[in-house]
Amino acid sequence: MPQINKTPASTSGTTDTPRTTGNTGGGRLSAWPPVRIALTAFFALDGFLFAGWVVRIPAIKSAVHASAGELGLALLCVSVGAVLVMTWVGRLCLRFGNHPVTVASAVVLCASVALPPQAHSVWSLGGVLLLFGAGYGAVNVGINSAAVDLVAAARRPVMPAFHAAYSLGGLIGASLGGLLATHLSPARHLGLMAVFGLAVTVAAGVPLVRHRVTAPEGPTAAEPSAESAPTSAAVRGPMLLVLLLGVVALCDAYGEGALADWGTLHLSADLHATASVAAGGFAAYSLAMTAGRLSGTRLVERFGPTRVLVTGAAVASGGMLVAALSPWLPLVLAGFLLVGLGLANIFPLAIDRAGALNGPKGVATASMLGYGGMVLGPPIIGFLAQGVGLPTALVSVAVLAGLAGVAALVVRRAAGAAEG
């Protein structure tokens, strides 16, 4: 398979559509060819399955009689499993191609999501969560590597749209899981999700495997700008830039993890919001992030990835400062909205540019760092909260969001220097 993900994704704002090989004969396709629809389905499925598992954690905790500490260790196995496989999956993508690896990884994820309710002890739960985490991490490397290929071939910055599908899948999975929680046992609920996921994998996997995205033709592909990840930078030493992009992803994911685990508690404990208002605040943050990702392609086409990254970091940082320090509930909710909008496109753009620099290995490296931020965020917030209080602890989200903007500027300047 050609290493198309080393071809930079242009951000010049062209609207050329992807070319694929196979039954198309290499002709120009519509804006939504089957391969893009299939890949979007895998992003949505990824978010759907993960959210479905998350909403059943309390019931599974009770079933295995786990303490809070024991559950925390078991949940850590998800992260350990994901991090352990990401580098290896990047190599598999290079050897066998992104699309087959994505489909195979999705099968593992779908099968493993049904296993946690079958565990009868904390130890067995940790074991099955290692497998679930491995499937989740493998899918994320596969789909993001495949998306980098499609972005390069399309010559449009459509990566945020794929991550919007992930967010929408997560919202649907969480909402549906909440509705089914009172009617179905965790075993039946997650078992049905596994069956549904396998059906989607088959339906979306066939067009995904059949199509191979090829390099774009013309001056756009041959003359990358410093805004994209230049081929010259990739040759001269991309790893430093990839690591910097991983730092950008880490800072973003730190904020996402912190808001997911501590945002609702901040609203209820520090602002004395009702349970429904606290839940609504997090829902508003999630919806703002989804909306930001849906508009991400247009924003990048108009302003370029660096401006979107830096502006998003500034908006998220300011919004988090307001949400963390304001004593007025409406202003805090507005801050949550700004955080969602600001963080929306940072992670997908960082992963996209890391993949353009160094292919699946770049995706794997940046994803590992980003996932590490999501893992470390909640416990670091908890540790800080014990010493300085939760509102002050949440200021760290604003600090790291600002750091993400600075790192994005460094990458932009280093890429420009390499091109020159």
N, C-alpha and C positions, 0 to 999 in steps of 0.2 A: 504494500500500500504506500503510495507516495506520501511524503511528509508534508502534506498541505498545511498542517497547523503551524509550520514554520514560515508560511507565507503570511505577511502582515495583513491585518484587517484594515482596510482603508476607512478613514473617517472623513473623507472629503465631501460626503453628503450625496454621493451618487445613488441612484435608485435602481441600478442594474440588478437583475434577479439572478439567483444561483444557476449554475450549470451542473448537470449531473450526467453520469454515464449510465449505460444500461439501455432500457427500452426507449429512452428519450432521444438517443442518437446524438447527444451533445448539444441539442438545441436549447434555445432560451425558454425558461419556464415561467410560470406565474409567480407572484410573490409568495404563494403558499404551496409549493410543490409537496408531493407525498412525504418526502424525506423530512421536511421541516414540520409537517403536521405530526409525523410519527415521533420525532424528537421532542416536540412540545408535549406530547402525551406522556413520554417517559419522565419529563421534568414534573408534570402534574402528578403522576403516579408516585414519584419519589416523595413529594410533600404530603400526599394523601395517606400513604402507608405510615409514614413517620408520625403524623398527627394522630392517626387512629390508634397507634400504640400508646402515645403519650397520654391520651385521655383515659386509658384503662390502667395506668400505673397504680392509682390508689387501690383498685380492686385486687390487682395482682399482689400488691404489698400485703394486703390482709390475708390473701390466700396462702402465702408462704410464711406468714407470721414474722415479717421482717421489722426490725427497729428502724428508726430514721437513719442511723449510721450504717446499718447493714444494707439498707436500700440504696444509700448513696454510693457504697462500694459496688453494688451490683450494677447501678446505672453507669458507673465509671467504665464498666466493661464495654459498653456501647462505644465509647470514645476510644478505648484501647483497641478494640477490634477494627475500628475505622482507620485509625492512624497506622496500625501494623500493616494493612494491606495496600495503602494508597500508593506507595512507591512501587510495589510489585505490579499493581494494576497499570500504572503508567508504562512499565516495560512491556506488559502484555499488549497494551494498545499499540505500541510501536511494532510489535511482532505480528499480531494477528489483525490489527485494525480496530478502530474505535467502535464501530457499529456492532460487530460480533461480541466484543467484550461487554458492551452496554447491555445487550440482550441476555447474555449469560449471567451477568451480575444481577440483573433484574429478577431472573429466576431464583437466585439465591435469596435475594431480599424478600420476595413474595413468599417463598417457602418458610423462611425463618420468622416472619412476623406472626405466624400461627403458633410458634413454639413457647413463648413466655407463659401462657396460661397452663401449659402442660407441666411446668416446673413445680416441684413439691418441696423445695428447700431453697434457701438463699444461694447455696453453692450451685445448684442446678440452674437457678435463674441466671446467675452470673455467666455460666457456661453458654446458655442459649443466647444471652445478650451479646457475648463475644461474636457469635456467628451472625447475629442480626446486625451488629455494628460493622462487621466485615462486609456484609452485603450492601449496607448503606454507604460505606466509604467507597466501595468498588463502583457502585452505580454513579456516585457523584463525580468520580474521576472520568468514568466512561462518557457520561452525558455532557460534561463540560468540555472534554476533549473533542467530542463530535460537534459540539456547538461552535467551538473555535474554528473547526474546518468549515462549517457552514457560513460563519461570519466572513471568513476570508474569501470564500467563493462568491458569496452574495455581494461583497463590497458594500455592505451596510452594517452598522453597529447594532445588530438585533439581539445581542446577548441579554440585555435587560428584559426583553420580552420572554425569553425562556425562563428566567428567574421569576418573572411575574406569574408564569404558569405554575412554578413550584409553590409560590405563595398562595395562589388560588386553590391549588390542590390541598395545601395545609389547612386553609380555612374551611374547605368542604369536608375534609377528613375530621377536623375537630368538631365542627357543627353536627355532622352526621353521627359521630361517635357519642356526643353528648345526648343526642336524641335516642340513640339505641341503648345507652348505658342502663336505662331502667327497664328495658324489655329483653335484652339478650345478655347471656353470660359472656365474660371475656373470651372464653374458648370459642363460643359460637360466633361472636362478633369478629374476632381476629381471623378465625377460620374462613368466614365468608369474605373478609378482605383479601386473604391469600388467594382464594379462588378467583375473585374479581381481578386481582392484580395479575395473576397468570393469564387470564383471558386477554387483558389489555396488552400484556407482554407479547402474546402471540399475534394479536391484531396489529400492533404497532411495530413489532419486530420484523415482520415480513417485508414491508416497504423499506424499513431502515437498512436491513441487510442487503436488499436488492440494489440499493443506490449507493454510489460512491461519489462523494463530492470532489470535484477536481478544481485545480487552480484557476483563478480568473485570468482572462486574457486582456491584453491591452495595456495602456500606460498606467492605469491605476494600480495594477499588480506589480508593474516593473519599477514604479517610481514612488515608493512609500515616503510619507512625510515623517517628521520627527514626532508628530502626534500619535502615529501608529507605532508598532514595535518594529523597527527597521531590521532588515535582514543583516545589514552590516553589524548592528549591535549584537545580533544573535551569534554572529561568527566570532566577534572579538571578545566575547566573554559575557554571556547573558546571565550567568548565575547570580551575580551581585544584583542585577536589576530584578531578576525573578524573586530573590530573597526580599528585596525592598517591596515588591508587589505583594509578597506574602505578608509582610508587616502591615501593609495597607489592609489586606483581607483580615488579618488578625485584629486590628483595631476596630474594624467594622463589626466582626463577629463577637468581639468582647461586648460591644454595646447591645447587639441583638440578644445575646445570652443573658446579659444583666437585666434588660427590660423584660424578657420573657419570665425570668424567675423572681425578680424583685420589684417590677413596676407596679403590679397589682397590690403588693404588700405596702409599698410606699403610699399609694392612694388611700388604702384602708387604715393603716396604722398611723401615718404621719398627717394625713389630711382628713381623717375620720370620715371618709367616703363610705357609702353603703356598699354592700357586696355587688349589687347590680351596677352601680356607678363605677366601681373599681374594675369590674369585668369589661364594662363598656369602654373604659379608658384604654385598656390593652387592645380591645377590638378596633378602636379608632386608630391606634398606632399601627396595627396590622393592615388595616385598610389603606392607610396613608402610604405604607410601604408598597403595597400592591399597586396602588395608583401611580406612585412614583416610578415603578418598574415598567408599567404599561406605557408611560410617556418617555421612558429612557431613550429609546431609539431616536425619536424626534429631537430630543435635547442634545444627544451626542452628535447627530448630523448637523445641527445648527451651531453648536458651540464648541464641539470637540471634546474628547474624553477627559483631558486634563482639567478643563474648566468645570465640567460636570462633577468630577471627583472632588476638586478643591471647594467648589461652591457647596456641594452636598455635605462635605465635612464641616464647613463653616456653619451651615444651617443646623446640622445635627448637634454640633457643639453648643451653639447658642440656645437651641431648643432644650437641650438637656440641662443647661445651667438654669433656665427658667423653671423647668419641671422639677428639678432637685431642690431649688432654693426658695421658690415662691410659696407663700402661705395661702394663696388664693386658689381655690380648686379650679375655677374656669381657666385661669392662666396656666396651671399645671397641665390640664388636658390639652390646651393649645400647644404647650411645649412638647407633649407626647406626639402630637400630629407632626410637628416640625422634625422631631427625631426620626419618625418613620419616613417622611419625605427625604430627609437628608441622607439617611443610611441606605436608602432603597437601591441605588445604582453603584455604590462603592464596591461591594463584593463582586458582583458580576463583571464589572469592568476590570477589576484587578485580576480576576481569573482569566478573562479573555486576553488581556495583554501578556500575562505570564505564559499562556498557551501559544500565543503568536511568537513569543521569543524562543521558547524551548519545547514546544510540542507537548505531548502528554506528560513528559517529565516535569515541565514547567507547571502544568495544571496540578499535578500531584504534589509538588513542593509547595505551591501557594495554597492549595487546599488543606494540606497538613497544618501549615501555620495558621490558616484561617480557622480551621476546626479546633486547633489548640486554643485560640482566643475564645471560642464559644464554650469550651470546656473550663477554661481557667476563670472566665468572667464571673460566673455566679459565686464560686467559693471565695474569690478575692473580694468581691463586694461584701459577702458575709463577714469575712475577717475584718475588713475596714469598718463595717457597720458596728461591730462590737466595740471598737475603740473610739470612733468619732461620730457614730450615728449614721443611719441609713441615708438621709439627705446628703450629707457631706460625702459619704462613700460613693454615691451616684455621680458626684462631680468627676470622678475618675473616667466615666464614660465620655464626658465632654472633653477631657484632656486627651484621651486616646483618639477621639474623633478628629481633634485638631492635629494630632500627630499623623493621622492618615493623610490629611491634606498636605502636610509638609513633605511626607514621603512621596506622594504623587508628584509634587513639583520637582523633587530630586530626580525621580525616574524620568520625567519629561526632559530635564536639562541634560541628564546623562545620555539619553537616547539621541538628543539633538547633537551632542558632542561626538557621539559615535558615528552618526551619519555624516557629520562634517569631516 
